[in-house]
Amino acid sequence: MERHLIGLLLGTEEDWPTAFEGLMHRLGPVTDSAGHDHAYDIERITIEPFDLRSKPRYDFVIDRLAYWYYHPREWLKKIALMDDVYLLNSPFTFQSMEKHAAYCAMIRLGLKVPDTVLVPFKNPPDHAKWAYTASRYNKEFDLDAIAEQMGYPLFMKPYDGGAWVGVTRIRNADDLHAAYDASGQRLMHLQKSVEGYDAFARSLSIGAETLVMKFRPELPMHDRYEVAHDFLTPTVGNEAVTISRLVNAFFRWEFNSCEMLVHGSDLYPIDYANACPDVAITSLHYYFPWAMKALVKWTAFCTVTGRRPQYDLDTRTYFDIADRADLSYDDKLKRYRRLADDYFETERYLDFCASRLGHIDEITFDWVTARTSIDCSSTPYGAPILRKNMIGSSTTSEASSTCGNVTKATSASQRRDNQGDMRAEPLDRLREHQARLVPFDRLREHQAQLARV
């Protein structure tokens, strides 16, 4: 006989739960078409911290609470995304996607998300049903024990936050309690720190294109994106692009930024949901023309071709890959990349850009140089930027990849010729580089020589 545990996620209600429990207990075993008996146990679910990798005991959950109480809502998302628990009703109708759901999905897909725990509110939400619900169902927990089990250092950060607001590095118990006390009514993740990482990478995805940039979070926002084209190996760079595309295709996001830490050959996703990604010129500087060009191209592609939005999530297709024990991590990434390329219609997009938007580099260059002079000489992982030659350098000959493929490697001397010693600069300093740029009329002559796939 197979037993099924039914969970009730409740607030202040007592009438229908009591009736439901009584009827289910009276029901007795139910026999399926193969002659197997199924019996049921009922349990009222308590609210406590949960590890994103823990396995739930429930086969079926009836939810009456998560529409106003966010902590159990996030647990529902976790068990839906990771564990196939049948829910009444879907938690995804309550709010848009955020970081928590992205963590759950990417862990399920096998990505190397650092260990993460969601902890309840420090201060209770303003709701008339809170006191009764908490007294009946909130389970006491030991925050210090959770942190010690995970191991310091940690980061405490909002489960749905952005712009680094509320993110705190936790070195010890004093930091832990100070950060938790300051969190107020915000739900917080505790996440294991990736110590000694080699690079902090931030990707910006617009439609079928992804640009992976070196990011320096410790600096002021205007200086965080470093112009660096060799900070990732081709293999890790390709993985960064693939994972960025994967999370976007999975959630049907088409304008999103992602953050990841690189440690040796391992890539750890730490932030994969930004509904309003940073594309300000005061932040991107050097990369700003690429972002605007990509946004124009994706807008044109969607409107001209009549691409239809897809709001339904085809999660099962991804989970079928994730659940295959015979596939390695790299094999799964390759299959995920194909799914992402199918969703974004990458081949069709590339053909459209080549056949309909062949002048996009020229018009972008004209727009930029009409305002200021920006050196866009070389390409990082994942996307080309408008290219031109430096005075005294040879004509561009490197075949740069487009639309998210990893840039082909060049020699160190060629990279120096192409890049010079340029760095991202504020707009008021960009004009200082004017003398180093090829005259505009000569640059236009080079447009036909720009490498394209």
C-alpha positions as a Python dict, from the first residue, in 0.01 Angstrom:
ca = {
    (1, 'M'): (0, 0, 0),
    (2, 'E'): (129, 344, -94),
    (3, 'R'): (66, 623, 155),
    (4, 'H'): (36, 988, 54),
    (5, 'L'): (91, 1280, 287),
    (6, 'I'): (-145, 1572, 227),
    (7, 'G'): (-34, 1908, 361),
    (8, 'L'): (-265, 2192, 463),
    (9, 'L'): (-109, 2539, 462),
    (10, 'L'): (-344, 2736, 683),
    (11, 'G'): (-403, 3069, 853),
    (12, 'T'): (-701, 3128, 1081),
    (13, 'E'): (-945, 2879, 930),
    (14, 'E'): (-1070, 2582, 1132),
    (15, 'D'): (-1404, 2484, 981),
    (16, 'W'): (-1328, 2332, 642),
    (17, 'P'): (-987, 2190, 748),
    (18, 'T'): (-1149, 1996, 1029),
    (19, 'A'): (-1414, 1861, 795),
    (20, 'F'): (-1158, 1775, 528),
    (21, 'E'): (-938, 1588, 773),
    (22, 'G'): (-1229, 1388, 903),
    (23, 'L'): (-1352, 1291, 560),
    (24, 'M'): (-1009, 1189, 435),
    (25, 'H'): (-952, 967, 734),
    (26, 'R'): (-1291, 806, 675),
    (27, 'L'): (-1220, 754, 308),
    (28, 'G'): (-992, 457, 359),
    (29, 'P'): (-765, 307, 91),
    (30, 'V'): (-831, 384, -274),
    (31, 'T'): (-737, 124, -537),
    (32, 'D'): (-591, 230, -873),
    (33, 'S'): (-630, 63, -1213),
    (34, 'A'): (-330, -162, -1150),
    (35, 'G'): (-479, -291, -827),
    (36, 'H'): (-249, -94, -596),
    (37, 'D'): (-396, 60, -283),
    (38, 'H'): (-335, 423, -184),
    (39, 'A'): (-395, 563, 163),
    (40, 'Y'): (-374, 916, 302),
    (41, 'D'): (-234, 1102, 598),
    (42, 'I'): (-315, 1467, 667),
    (43, 'E'): (-84, 1720, 826),
    (44, 'R'): (-105, 2091, 899),
    (45, 'I'): (214, 2249, 778),
    (46, 'T'): (430, 2450, 1017),
    (47, 'I'): (637, 2750, 910),
    (48, 'E'): (1012, 2740, 964),
    (49, 'P'): (1342, 2799, 780),
    (50, 'F'): (1398, 2563, 491),
    (51, 'D'): (1699, 2459, 291),
    (52, 'L'): (1647, 2500, -82),
    (53, 'R'): (1789, 2150, -137),
    (54, 'S'): (1577, 1976, 126),
    (55, 'K'): (1313, 1726, 12),
    (56, 'P'): (951, 1782, 122),
    (57, 'R'): (745, 1499, 268),
    (58, 'Y'): (422, 1603, 101),
    (59, 'D'): (268, 1469, -218),
    (60, 'F'): (-12, 1725, -234),
    (61, 'V'): (-53, 2067, -68),
    (62, 'I'): (-365, 2278, -33),
    (63, 'D'): (-262, 2637, 21),
    (64, 'R'): (-479, 2896, 196),
    (65, 'L'): (-202, 3120, 326),
    (66, 'A'): (59, 3217, 69),
    (67, 'Y'): (-145, 3490, -96),
    (68, 'W'): (-54, 3720, 194),
    (69, 'Y'): (226, 3543, 384),
    (70, 'Y'): (542, 3545, 175),
    (71, 'H'): (759, 3293, 358),
    (72, 'P'): (534, 2992, 292),
    (73, 'R'): (476, 3127, -59),
    (74, 'E'): (845, 3089, -126),
    (75, 'W'): (839, 2736, 12),
    (76, 'L'): (557, 2656, -228),
    (77, 'K'): (764, 2787, -518),
    (78, 'K'): (1056, 2576, -407),
    (79, 'I'): (858, 2251, -387),
    (80, 'A'): (687, 2325, -720),
    (81, 'L'): (1009, 2402, -904),
    (82, 'M'): (1233, 2141, -745),
    (83, 'D'): (1019, 1856, -618),
    (84, 'D'): (707, 1820, -835),
    (85, 'V'): (464, 1854, -544),
    (86, 'Y'): (109, 1904, -666),
    (87, 'L'): (-29, 2237, -545),
    (88, 'L'): (-370, 2397, -508),
    (89, 'N'): (-310, 2667, -625),
    (90, 'S'): (0, 2779, -815),
    (91, 'P'): (207, 3031, -618),
    (92, 'F'): (331, 3188, -940),
    (93, 'T'): (0, 3368, -992),
    (94, 'F'): (63, 3580, -683),
    (95, 'Q'): (370, 3774, -791),
    (96, 'S'): (624, 3805, -1067),
    (97, 'M'): (941, 3599, -1066),
    (98, 'E'): (1231, 3704, -843),
    (99, 'K'): (1564, 3577, -716),
    (100, 'H'): (1424, 3305, -492),
    (101, 'A'): (1240, 3128, -773),
    (102, 'A'): (1548, 3160, -993),
    (103, 'Y'): (1763, 2993, -725),
    (104, 'C'): (1517, 2705, -690),
    (105, 'A'): (1494, 2648, -1064),
    (106, 'M'): (1866, 2666, -1126),
    (107, 'I'): (1942, 2428, -837),
    (108, 'R'): (1688, 2186, -985),
    (109, 'L'): (1862, 2220, -1322),
    (110, 'G'): (2194, 2129, -1161),
    (111, 'L'): (2371, 2465, -1152),
    (112, 'K'): (2624, 2542, -880),
    (113, 'V'): (2419, 2783, -671),
    (114, 'P'): (2586, 2831, -329),
    (115, 'D'): (2403, 2677, -31),
    (116, 'T'): (2105, 2899, 48),
    (117, 'V'): (1845, 2909, 326),
    (118, 'L'): (1536, 3129, 345),
    (119, 'V'): (1459, 3256, 696),
    (120, 'P'): (1125, 3398, 815),
    (121, 'F'): (1055, 3766, 880),
    (122, 'K'): (1236, 3928, 1169),
    (123, 'N'): (933, 4152, 1225),
    (124, 'P'): (585, 4016, 1153),
    (125, 'P'): (385, 4140, 856),
    (126, 'D'): (103, 4384, 915),
    (127, 'H'): (-191, 4148, 895),
    (128, 'A'): (-483, 4084, 1126),
    (129, 'K'): (-437, 3706, 1098),
    (130, 'W'): (-68, 3708, 1189),
    (131, 'A'): (-84, 3663, 1566),
    (132, 'Y'): (-316, 3363, 1557),
    (133, 'T'): (-136, 3198, 1267),
    (134, 'A'): (207, 3247, 1423),
    (135, 'S'): (96, 3112, 1760),
    (136, 'R'): (-44, 2799, 1599),
    (137, 'Y'): (200, 2722, 1320),
    (138, 'N'): (526, 2920, 1336),
    (139, 'K'): (802, 2694, 1459),
    (140, 'E'): (1081, 2838, 1671),
    (141, 'F'): (1425, 2821, 1510),
    (142, 'D'): (1788, 2884, 1603),
    (143, 'L'): (1940, 3135, 1361),
    (144, 'D'): (2290, 3082, 1501),
    (145, 'A'): (2264, 2707, 1448),
    (146, 'I'): (2162, 2758, 1085),
    (147, 'A'): (2458, 2989, 1022),
    (148, 'E'): (2703, 2760, 1197),
    (149, 'Q'): (2583, 2462, 998),
    (150, 'M'): (2625, 2654, 673),
    (151, 'G'): (2962, 2794, 783),
    (152, 'Y'): (3083, 3153, 793),
    (153, 'P'): (3129, 3375, 601),
    (154, 'L'): (2780, 3417, 459),
    (155, 'F'): (2576, 3681, 287),
    (156, 'M'): (2233, 3791, 405),
    (157, 'K'): (2028, 3946, 128),
    (158, 'P'): (1664, 4007, 39),
    (159, 'Y'): (1499, 3718, -142),
    (160, 'D'): (1358, 3961, -398),
    (161, 'G'): (1597, 4254, -370),
    (162, 'G'): (1789, 4454, -626),
    (163, 'A'): (2066, 4712, -663),
    (164, 'W'): (2256, 4554, -370),
    (165, 'V'): (2007, 4703, -124),
    (166, 'G'): (2004, 4512, 204),
    (167, 'V'): (2299, 4286, 112),
    (168, 'T'): (2531, 4226, 411),
    (169, 'R'): (2844, 4017, 447),
    (170, 'I'): (2814, 3801, 759),
    (171, 'R'): (3147, 3716, 924),
    (172, 'N'): (3025, 3607, 1268),
    (173, 'A'): (2724, 3583, 1499),
    (174, 'D'): (2729, 3955, 1577),
    (175, 'D'): (2704, 4042, 1206),
    (176, 'L'): (2432, 3782, 1168),
    (177, 'H'): (2204, 3925, 1433),
    (178, 'A'): (2272, 4286, 1336),
    (179, 'A'): (2175, 4216, 975),
    (180, 'Y'): (1871, 4009, 1072),
    (181, 'D'): (1751, 4275, 1318),
    (182, 'A'): (1785, 4538, 1044),
    (183, 'S'): (1592, 4331, 790),
    (184, 'G'): (1257, 4421, 948),
    (185, 'Q'): (972, 4285, 738),
    (186, 'R'): (1188, 4175, 444),
    (187, 'L'): (1232, 3806, 378),
    (188, 'M'): (1601, 3724, 371),
    (189, 'H'): (1823, 3456, 225),
    (190, 'L'): (2134, 3335, 400),
    (191, 'Q'): (2379, 3227, 131),
    (192, 'K'): (2720, 3068, 163),
    (193, 'S'): (3000, 3298, 50),
    (194, 'V'): (3227, 3184, -233),
    (195, 'E'): (3565, 3274, -87),
    (196, 'G'): (3875, 3342, -293),
    (197, 'Y'): (3689, 3372, -623),
    (198, 'D'): (3892, 3462, -931),
    (199, 'A'): (3643, 3687, -1106),
    (200, 'F'): (3302, 3846, -1058),
    (201, 'A'): (3113, 3833, -1387),
    (202, 'R'): (2793, 4019, -1472),
    (203, 'S'): (2599, 3940, -1786),
    (204, 'L'): (2342, 4153, -1960),
    (205, 'S'): (2099, 3971, -2188),
    (206, 'I'): (1876, 4142, -2440),
    (207, 'G'): (1675, 3902, -2648),
    (208, 'A'): (1905, 3651, -2818),
    (209, 'E'): (2225, 3835, -2724),
    (210, 'T'): (2429, 3815, -2405),
    (211, 'L'): (2727, 4024, -2298),
    (212, 'V'): (2943, 3901, -2009),
    (213, 'M'): (3144, 4173, -1834),
    (214, 'K'): (3395, 4188, -1553),
    (215, 'F'): (3225, 4347, -1253),
    (216, 'R'): (3383, 4511, -949),
    (217, 'P'): (3110, 4546, -685),
    (218, 'E'): (3340, 4709, -433),
    (219, 'L'): (3379, 5022, -650),
    (220, 'P'): (3131, 5308, -706),
    (221, 'M'): (2864, 5222, -961),
    (222, 'H'): (3017, 5436, -1236),
    (223, 'D'): (3341, 5234, -1221),
    (224, 'R'): (3217, 4879, -1161),
    (225, 'Y'): (3227, 4751, -1519),
    (226, 'E'): (3590, 4696, -1613),
    (227, 'V'): (3688, 4675, -1978),
    (228, 'A'): (3854, 4335, -1978),
    (229, 'H'): (3832, 4076, -2253),
    (230, 'D'): (4039, 3787, -2123),
    (231, 'F'): (3917, 3752, -1766),
    (232, 'L'): (3736, 3425, -1848),
    (233, 'T'): (3862, 3126, -2039),
    (234, 'P'): (3665, 3043, -2355),
    (235, 'T'): (3510, 2742, -2177),
    (236, 'V'): (3396, 2937, -1871),
    (237, 'G'): (3288, 3229, -2090),
    (238, 'N'): (3068, 2997, -2294),
    (239, 'E'): (2922, 2850, -1975),
    (240, 'A'): (2839, 3200, -1846),
    (241, 'V'): (2657, 3283, -2168),
    (242, 'T'): (2473, 2949, -2167),
    (243, 'I'): (2355, 2984, -1807),
    (244, 'S'): (2240, 3341, -1867),
    (245, 'R'): (2040, 3231, -2170),
    (246, 'L'): (1909, 2930, -1981),
    (247, 'V'): (1760, 3122, -1692),
    (248, 'N'): (1604, 3374, -1929),
    (249, 'A'): (1448, 3113, -2156),
    (250, 'F'): (1327, 2912, -1858),
    (251, 'F'): (1141, 3209, -1707),
    (252, 'R'): (1063, 3377, -2042),
    (253, 'W'): (1275, 3680, -1957),
    (254, 'E'): (1419, 3875, -2248),
    (255, 'F'): (1582, 4173, -2073),
    (256, 'N'): (1772, 4061, -1767),
    (257, 'S'): (2109, 4080, -1595),
    (258, 'C'): (2280, 3801, -1405),
    (259, 'E'): (2572, 3779, -1165),
    (260, 'M'): (2809, 3490, -1113),
    (261, 'L'): (3136, 3415, -933),
    (262, 'V'): (3417, 3227, -1103),
    (263, 'H'): (3643, 3007, -889),
    (264, 'G'): (3888, 2807, -1095),
    (265, 'S'): (3682, 2625, -1356),
    (266, 'D'): (3360, 2647, -1152),
    (267, 'L'): (3094, 2911, -1210),
    (268, 'Y'): (2855, 2994, -925),
    (269, 'P'): (2531, 3182, -1004),
    (270, 'I'): (2446, 3423, -720),
    (271, 'D'): (2185, 3659, -870),
    (272, 'Y'): (1973, 3566, -1167),
    (273, 'A'): (1667, 3786, -1169),
    (274, 'N'): (1665, 4158, -1237),
    (275, 'A'): (1341, 4290, -1374),
    (276, 'C'): (1499, 4630, -1437),
    (277, 'P'): (1860, 4559, -1541),
    (278, 'D'): (2113, 4839, -1537),
    (279, 'V'): (2169, 4988, -1882),
    (280, 'A'): (2261, 5343, -1776),
    (281, 'I'): (2539, 5505, -1969),
    (282, 'T'): (2694, 5622, -1642),
    (283, 'S'): (2730, 5255, -1548),
    (284, 'L'): (2798, 5075, -1874),
    (285, 'H'): (3014, 5344, -2041),
    (286, 'Y'): (3217, 5145, -2294),
    (287, 'Y'): (2947, 4880, -2326),
    (288, 'F'): (2657, 5120, -2363),
    (289, 'P'): (2654, 5122, -2749),
    (290, 'W'): (2629, 4742, -2753),
    (291, 'A'): (2331, 4748, -2517),
    (292, 'M'): (2146, 5005, -2723),
    (293, 'K'): (2224, 4825, -3048),
    (294, 'A'): (2106, 4493, -2908),
    (295, 'L'): (1786, 4649, -2779),
    (296, 'V'): (1713, 4806, -3116),
    (297, 'K'): (1778, 4480, -3299),
    (298, 'W'): (1559, 4273, -3068),
    (299, 'T'): (1279, 4528, -3090),
    (300, 'A'): (1296, 4526, -3469),
    (301, 'F'): (1313, 4149, -3487),
    (302, 'C'): (1009, 4098, -3267),
    (303, 'T'): (792, 4360, -3432),
    (304, 'V'): (886, 4290, -3793),
    (305, 'T'): (864, 3914, -3776),
    (306, 'G'): (550, 3911, -3559),
    (307, 'R'): (716, 3706, -3284),
    (308, 'R'): (452, 3610, -3033),
    (309, 'P'): (518, 3639, -2659),
    (310, 'Q'): (527, 3312, -2466),
    (311, 'Y'): (405, 3352, -2112),
    (312, 'D'): (357, 2984, -2035),
    (313, 'L'): (655, 2808, -1876),
    (314, 'D'): (760, 2481, -2035),
    (315, 'T'): (939, 2368, -1719),
    (316, 'R'): (890, 1997, -1777),
    (317, 'T'): (1112, 2003, -2087),
    (318, 'Y'): (1397, 2144, -1878),
    (319, 'F'): (1333, 1917, -1581),
    (320, 'D'): (1338, 1610, -1805),
    (321, 'I'): (1699, 1699, -1886),
    (322, 'A'): (1784, 1788, -1525),
    (323, 'D'): (1655, 1455, -1394),
    (324, 'R'): (1863, 1239, -1628),
    (325, 'A'): (2134, 1069, -1424),
    (326, 'D'): (2315, 955, -1740),
    (327, 'L'): (2398, 1311, -1846),
    (328, 'S'): (2700, 1501, -1719),
    (329, 'Y'): (2687, 1866, -1619),
    (330, 'D'): (2836, 1968, -1955),
    (331, 'D'): (2592, 1745, -2146),
    (332, 'K'): (2300, 1909, -1967),
    (333, 'L'): (2433, 2256, -2043),
    (334, 'K'): (2452, 2172, -2414),
    (335, 'R'): (2091, 2057, -2414),
    (336, 'Y'): (1980, 2361, -2215),
    (337, 'R'): (2156, 2583, -2467),
    (338, 'R'): (1963, 2422, -2750),
    (339, 'L'): (1636, 2482, -2566),
    (340, 'A'): (1731, 2844, -2504),
    (341, 'D'): (1830, 2894, -2867),
    (342, 'D'): (1499, 2745, -2975),
    (343, 'Y'): (1308, 2981, -2747),
    (344, 'F'): (1494, 3289, -2864),
    (345, 'E'): (1491, 3171, -3229),
    (346, 'T'): (1861, 3245, -3240),
    (347, 'E'): (1926, 3123, -3595),
    (348, 'R'): (1630, 3317, -3728),
    (349, 'Y'): (1743, 3622, -3535),
    (350, 'L'): (2097, 3601, -3673),
    (351, 'D'): (1963, 3572, -4027),
    (352, 'F'): (1731, 3867, -3969),
    (353, 'C'): (2012, 4083, -3836),
    (354, 'A'): (2241, 3991, -4124),
    (355, 'S'): (1982, 4040, -4395),
    (356, 'R'): (1777, 4331, -4258),
    (357, 'L'): (1999, 4518, -4013),
    (358, 'G'): (2336, 4518, -4183),
    (359, 'H'): (2362, 4892, -4130),
    (360, 'I'): (2313, 4883, -3754),
    (361, 'D'): (2685, 4921, -3676),
    (362, 'E'): (2711, 5230, -3893),
    (363, 'I'): (2407, 5405, -3753),
    (364, 'T'): (2510, 5320, -3398),
    (365, 'F'): (2859, 5454, -3463),
    (366, 'D'): (2720, 5772, -3619),
    (367, 'W'): (2491, 5826, -3322),
    (368, 'V'): (2769, 5773, -3070),
    (369, 'T'): (3032, 5984, -3243),
    (370, 'A'): (2785, 6268, -3294),
    (371, 'R'): (2780, 6301, -2914),
    (372, 'T'): (3120, 6185, -2795),
    (373, 'S'): (3400, 5955, -2906),
    (374, 'I'): (3401, 5608, -2755),
    (375, 'D'): (3662, 5343, -2827),
    (376, 'C'): (3475, 5023, -2909),
    (377, 'S'): (3773, 4830, -3030),
    (378, 'S'): (3742, 4482, -2890),
    (379, 'T'): (3481, 4233, -2780),
    (380, 'P'): (3429, 4051, -2450),
    (381, 'Y'): (3269, 3714, -2410),
    (382, 'G'): (2934, 3684, -2565),
    (383, 'A'): (2881, 3987, -2787),
    (384, 'P'): (3059, 4220, -3026),
    (385, 'I'): (3067, 4592, -2970),
    (386, 'L'): (3100, 4837, -3257),
    (387, 'R'): (3460, 4798, -3374),
    (388, 'K'): (3706, 5038, -3531),
    (389, 'N'): (4083, 5067, -3566),
    (390, 'M'): (4323, 5263, -3354),
    (391, 'I'): (4562, 5504, -3527),
    (392, 'G'): (4867, 5308, -3636),
    (393, 'S'): (4705, 4964, -3595),
    (394, 'S'): (4631, 4722, -3874),
    (395, 'T'): (4287, 4683, -4028),
    (396, 'T'): (4049, 4473, -3821),
    (397, 'S'): (4089, 4110, -3918),
    (398, 'E'): (3972, 3912, -3616),
    (399, 'A'): (3647, 3724, -3677),
    (400, 'S'): (3441, 3837, -3379),
    (401, 'S'): (3141, 3631, -3279),
    (402, 'T'): (2796, 3785, -3264),
    (403, 'C'): (2475, 3730, -3074),
    (404, 'G'): (2624, 3564, -2771),
    (405, 'N'): (2887, 3324, -2900),
    (406, 'V'): (3225, 3334, -2728),
    (407, 'T'): (3476, 3568, -2891),
    (408, 'K'): (3761, 3389, -3065),
    (409, 'A'): (4097, 3430, -2897),
    (410, 'T'): (4359, 3668, -3039),
    (411, 'S'): (4724, 3711, -2963),
    (412, 'A'): (4829, 3938, -2678),
    (413, 'S'): (4989, 4185, -2920),
    (414, 'Q'): (4678, 4204, -3137),
    (415, 'R'): (4462, 4264, -2832),
    (416, 'R'): (4690, 4548, -2728),
    (417, 'D'): (4673, 4694, -3079),
    (418, 'N'): (4297, 4679, -3075),
    (419, 'Q'): (4241, 4782, -2718),
    (420, 'G'): (4529, 5012, -2635),
    (421, 'D'): (4509, 5109, -2270),
    (422, 'M'): (4148, 5222, -2283),
    (423, 'R'): (3930, 5182, -1975),
    (424, 'A'): (3567, 5268, -1908),
    (425, 'E'): (3551, 5640, -1829),
    (426, 'P'): (3281, 5888, -1728),
    (427, 'L'): (3140, 6085, -2018),
    (428, 'D'): (3318, 6406, -1921),
    (429, 'R'): (3651, 6226, -1968),
    (430, 'L'): (3577, 6037, -2288),
    (431, 'R'): (3664, 6332, -2507),
    (432, 'E'): (4021, 6311, -2381),
    (433, 'H'): (4061, 6004, -2603),
    (434, 'Q'): (3959, 6189, -2920),
    (435, 'A'): (4314, 6222, -3049),
    (436, 'R'): (4359, 5847, -3042),
    (437, 'L'): (4062, 5774, -3266),
    (438, 'V'): (4065, 5729, -3640),
    (439, 'P'): (3894, 6024, -3818),
    (440, 'F'): (3526, 5962, -3873),
    (441, 'D'): (3544, 5947, -4251),
    (442, 'R'): (3813, 5681, -4236),
    (443, 'L'): (3619, 5483, -3979),
    (444, 'R'): (3316, 5471, -4205),
    (445, 'E'): (3535, 5320, -4474),
    (446, 'H'): (3621, 5039, -4233),
    (447, 'Q'): (3258, 4944, -4176),
    (448, 'A'): (3263, 4697, -4461),
    (449, 'Q'): (3559, 4526, -4300),
    (450, 'L'): (3391, 4462, -3964),
    (451, 'A'): (3389, 4092, -3887),
    (452, 'R'): (3049, 3926, -3878),
    (453, 'V'): (2930, 3569, -3837),
}
